[in-house]
Amino acid sequence: MAVSLSLVVVFGGVLGFLLRFRAVSVGSAFVATGFGFYLASTGAAEPINEFNLAVIQALGEL
């Protein structure tokens, strides 16, 4: 759970940064957020979580 929460904070910060510097519009940010929300409720959520965990573990071993 701690990994998921920290990734939410990281991705939220990146999205806020992109909005702040107008690299992405508000409409695009809304679509990206909605896509992430609906993606989390599909069968693709588990492989994505496993991939994120593997990357975090690999970075921890560096």
Order of alpha helices (4+ residues) and beta strands (2+ residues): alpha-alpha-alpha
